[in-house]
Amino acid sequence: MKKQLTIFVFLLSFICVNAFAAKDSLEISPNTSGLCCWTLTVKNRNAQALAIEEIRFQITTADGTVFEELKNVAQWAEITNDVTASYTSDLSGIPAGGSKSDFGICLSVSKTDQPINVKWVTYNAVNALDSGTLQFICSPTQSYPNDSVSVVPSVVNNDPHFAFTIYNKNDYAIPIARFAAQLVTPSGGTMRPSKISPPTGWKIDSVTGSFAYFSALSQTDYINYQEVRSGFKVALRGNPTLNRFSFAWFTYDEAGALISRDTVRNIPVTFSGFSTDADSLKALVLNGCLYELTVKNYHVSNTTPISKIRKVVLWRKDASITFTTAPTAPLYWTKTVKADSIIYSAPHDTLGIPGGIVNSQFRFNVDAPLTPFNIGWRTYKTLSSAAADTLSSGNLSLQCQKEAPKPDDATISDAGLCTYLLKVFNEHNQPPSNLIAVKLSIPKGKGKLIVSVSSLNWNKQNETDTSVVMVAPTGGTQGTGETQDFLFSIEPTTPGELFPLRWATYDETALTGGTPLFTGQHNVGCSPVVSSCDVMTRSVVSASDCSYEYSFKNLRDTLMSRVVFEVGNGWAVFTADAPTGWNVQLLNNKTTAEYTVAAALGIPRDSTLGGFIIKYLKEETVGKLDTFNVTVKRYDLKDKECIDVVEHICTSTTVTSVAEPDILSSNVTVYPNPVAGDATLSFSMQKQSRATITVLDLLGRQVKVIGSSILSEGGHEFKFSLKGLEEGSYYLRIQTPNGVVTKKLVYMP
């Protein structure tokens, strides 16, 4: 059975001072919160019958003893200042005739087993009530052999380091599962978390300003009876005026019960030279001339007292730069921006940057040339700019980026019934590269994804109901600064439910490695139009020539036998394909497509029929999105009419006239493309006709004329140059009386 712990009773001498007809009393008893710690009981017996609202203490023994701490008591505020301390009530205090017994006092003593006198005074508001003197004797001697702890000091970068060795020799033979070291040297600095380490098989539980706690990882790592374990390392940020340090130490069993405690006193440490450590500031360019400043409080307390960083100052060293803005600062910090300097400051010391802590919320912009430049910096412990308050200083050599880094991006627009247009922008520029693949996907269980080939005839790979990879054909990659349109439809599992459409971009390296360059998502979801007659759905056949397939589910009791498409906004029907057994004819100058079927072959109730495929076109539409409405009318055998007006959006980069074209787009080539110097245009005329060849910018504006003449039937070649134009993308356009053909060009001189 574990023996009861016997502690010699601490000698208490209580001397009443009768100046205020003293009735209040203060009684102390030792506690286990630390060495030289006592629990204080305060009894209100003053003759004035007033509540005790404050208790003040003063050490009157001049032997170097100071208050280490007061216990944190609920609804009471505590203050310690070396030889003085106080408890102040936040509410009503201790009423007359009452008592309170959870106050605590811990002292840091230079000598043990010596009496220490502490004078106390009780107050009600500003009125003194009673006073007296407490006498403490700190004697940690216990009645059984302690565990033993030895310490080896060293100095690294002018910081004191201590290596603890634990010897388990308590007479209960209890394994040691936890160890704590407490710095008890007054003004001896604080623990340095980054330099505290345990031995193998142990871990750091926590580190505070004065405590370091270690615990074993498992029972096999406990320090058993008569075993020795070394390697418990503690580092401090100390004070150069001190050359001796003291530590209280504690050993615990696996249940957390205290086994032994003692104090290792007056550990000699000799400081020599100066530390090279200082506060650290680094600036990372985010884009252009926008920088993020990382501030680390690393100034060494041996040469500078431990202080929080409360102010950071930047100033220009080169007249060629100007500070413009400071977009962010740490929470509650203020910032002052001038052309030649920036000042970041914390309004309170509690908001400063503590020792060992990093803060990277400082951002600033400069107006600077693309050549390297220098800025200076200083950290301060106060808001003053006095030299005495300077903590560290240094220099930053910086250089702005030529161009801000950008991610790839994509926008989405509604292109009609459950159909969307995704426009992908190749914006990444550090380093720039061509996109060769774009992946589109939706979550499983949300519906079916139907993606058309793009206007550059990109190919589908790895297509499933929920994802597809669109891969550019050889020579059709998307260069930096270019855009690519992808038209897709969805067939939702739950109409109206929103879910993400995810996109990812790849260049050749990213596609090979399987990791995208950039990703993003947009919410999509639709509710297919349901009328009292039927349900119409639409899917994309080909975005390059604006082709769509429609299907109809008949909800009527009679057969659906006729469907009419009427096209507006200057668009026309170029071709129309019909389901098996149905007939189609183009009417009204090809602005109407009418589908009919024999009465007995109409669409029955609750049956669905697809295969209504229409290719739309509009003359003189080059490289632009254009919106038009299609009115879709459905009739049953009784000529009951159902009408939907469906909005369409198409981009036309190859537009063919309603009349028979003079040039086939498939016969037009430009080599080389991208164009660096001269290029050759080759095409074949279907018949003799006038052809005008021009170059347009992305907005459709004419920027160059290559030629205009009557060309004979057959093949033709034209050499041309884009010299004088800005680098970028253009359209080469061949206009004939019966059609227009365009080809996309990339000019990279």
Residue, then its C-alpha position, 0 to 999 in steps of 0.5 A: m500500500k502506498k504510504q501517506l505523504t508526510i510534510f513538515v508543517f510550515l512555520l506560520s507566525f501571525i502578528c497582529v497590528n492593532a492600528f486599525a483595531a484588527k479583527d480580520s484574520l489571514e491564515i495560511s496552509p501549504n498546498t501542492s500547486g508548486l514549491c513555496c506555495w500556500t493556500l490563504t484563508v481570509k476571515n472578515r472580522n473587522a470592527q467596521a462590519l464592512a466587506i473586504e474588497e481588496i487585500r494588499f501584500q508587501i514582502t518586508t524581508a529584504d532577502g531577494t524573495v519576490f512574489e512568483e504568482l497569485k492564484n487565479v480566483a474567480q471574480w477576483a483580479e490578481i496583480t503581482n509586482d515583485v515585492t507587492a501583490s494584491y487581490t481585488s474583488d470584481l463584485s461584492g467582496i467578502p461580507a462581514g462575518g464571512s470568509k473565503s479560503d481559495f486564495g493562493i500565494c507562491l513565492s520565489v525565494s533565494k534561501t530555503d528554511q528562512p523566515i519571510n515576512v509579508k505584510w497584509v492590509t484589507y480594504n473596503a474601496v479606498n478605506a483601510l480596514d485591518s492589517g497584519t503580518l504573515q510569516f512564511i518558511c519555505s522548506p521542501t524537505q519530505s519524509y521519504p527519499n525523493d526522485s532525483v533530478s540533475v541539470v547540465p547547463s549550456v549556452v547556445n546563441n546566448d540563450p540558456h539551455f538545460a538538460f535534465t536527467i531523472y533518477n527514479k529512487n522514490d521509496y514506493a518504487i512507482p514508475i515515473a510516467r510524467f515529468a514537469a520542469q518549472l522555471v522559478t528564477p525571478s525575471g529569468g525569461t520564458m520557455r522557448p517552445s521551438k528549442i524544447s525536446p524530450p528523449t526517445g519514447w517521450k513527448i512534449d505535452s505542453v509548454t507555457g511561459s514557465f512550465a514544460y510538461f513531458s509524458a511517456l508515449s507508452q508503459t514501456d517508456y516509463i522510468n522504472y525504479q532505479e532507472v535513469r533517463s536523460g535527454f529532457k532539454v529545455a531552452l529559455r530566453g533569459n536575461p544577461t544580468l543573471n548568471r544563475f537559474s533555478f527550476a522546480w521539478f515534479t514527477y508523476d505516476e501514470a494516473g497523474a498523481l504527484i510522486s516527488r518534487d523539489t527545486v534545483r537551485n542556482i544553476p550556473v550559466t555564463f554568457s559570453g558574446f552576443s547572439t546572432d538571433a534577431d527578429s526575422l522579416k521576409a517578403l514574398v511577392l504574390n503578384g506584380c508588386l504586391y508583397e506579403l510580409t512575414v514577421k517572426n519575433y525571434h529577437v534574443s532576450n539575452t541582449t534585448p529583454i523579452s518583448k512583444i513586437r508592437k510596431v513594424v516600420l518599412w521604409r524605402k532605400d531607393a528613391s525609385i520606388t513608392f509605397t502605394t497601399a497596405p491591403t492587410a494588417p493583423l487583426y486590430w493593427t493599424k497601418t499608416v502608408k506614406a510614399d516613403s514608408i509604412i508603419y504597422s502598429a498594435p493598439h495594445d501590448t496584448l495584440g503584439i507578436p509574442g516571442g517565437i510567434v510568426n505573423s504573415q498578415f502584413r501586405f503592401n504594394v509598391d510602385a517600382p521598376l522591374t529592377p531589384f530594389n531595397i527597403g529597410w525595416r525595424t521592429y519596436k517593443t512600443l509605439s515609440s520610435a526611440a532607439a531604446d525601444t528598437l528590437s531588431s532591424g534589417n534590409l529586404s532586397l526585392q524585385c517586382q514580377k513582370e506580370a501578376p500570376k493568374p489562374d485559369d478561369a471559366t465562366i458559365s452561361d445558360a444556353g437554353l433548356c438544360t443546356y449551358l455554355l462553359k467558356v474556359f480561359n487559359e490565363h496562367n502565365q507563370p510559366p505560360s503553356n498551352l491547354i491540351a485538355v479540359k475535364l468536365s464532371i458532375p457528382k455521381g447520382k445527380g444526372k447525366l452529362i452530355v458534352s458536345v465537341s467544341s468549336l475547334n473539334w476537340n475530341k472526347q476521351n474517358e466519357t461516362d455519364t458524369s464526366v468527360v475529358m475534352v482533348a484538343p486535336t494536334g495543332g489545336t491547343q489553347g494558348t495563354g490568353e485564349t478562350q475555348d467554349f464547351l457546350f453541354s447539357i444535363e439530364p438531372t436526376t432531380p429536376g431543379e436541384l442544384f449541383p456542381l459542374r466541376w472543371a479542370t485544365y491540363d497542359e501536356t505535363a499536367l495531363t501526363g502527371g494526372t494533376p490539373l493546373f487549375t480547377g473550379q466549379h459552377n452550380v448547375g441544375c434545371s427543370p425541364v419544361v413540362s406542359s400539359c401536352d408533352v415533355m421536350t428535351r434538348s441535347v447538343v449534337s455539335a457546338s461547332d455547327c450549332s446542331y441540336e437534337y430534340s426529343f418529345k414525350n407525349l403526355r396526351d391521350t392522342l398521338m403526336s403527329r406534327v412538330v414545327f420549329e420557327v427560328g427568329n433573330g435572323w437565324a435559319v435552318f441549314t439542315a433538318d434530319a427526321p426520325t424514321g418514318w417522319n418527313v421534314q421540309l424547310l419553309n419560309n426561306k428556311t426559317t421554319a422546319e416542319y416535321t410530319v408523320a402518318a397519323a397511325l405512326g405518331i408518338p403514343r401517350d407516355s412514349t418518347l421519340g428523339g431524332f429531331i436534329i436541326k443545324y442552325l446558322k446565321e450569315e455574317t456571324v464571326g466569332k461571337l455568341d449570338t442569341f436567338n429563340v426557336t418556337v417549337k409547336r407540337y400538334d396531335l391528331k386533333d390539332k391541339e397545339c402545345i408551344d414552347v419558346v426555347e432560347h439558343i446561344c451559338t458561337s459561329t466561327t465557320v459560317t456557311s450561307v444558306a446558298e451553296p457555298d463557294i468555299l468549303s471550310s474543310n479545304v481551307t488551311v493556314y500554315p504555320n499556325p501560330v504565325a511568327g513571320d510569313a504564313t501561307l493560306s491555301f483553299s479551293m474554290q468550288k466555282q469562280s467567284r470574288a473572294t475578299i480575304t481579311v484579318l479580324d480581331l477577336l471583336g470582329r473588327q477588320v485589322k488587315v486586308i490580304g486581298s480581294s479579287i475574282l478567283s477561278e475554280g480550283g486551288h489558290e495560295f496566298k502568302f501574308s504577314l501579320k507584322g505590325l499587329e499585336e501579339g494575340s489571337y485573330y480570325l482570318r476571314i474569306q468572304t464570297p457572295n455565297g458564304v463566309v469561312t473563318k479560321k482562327l490565327v495565333y500571332m506569336p512574333 
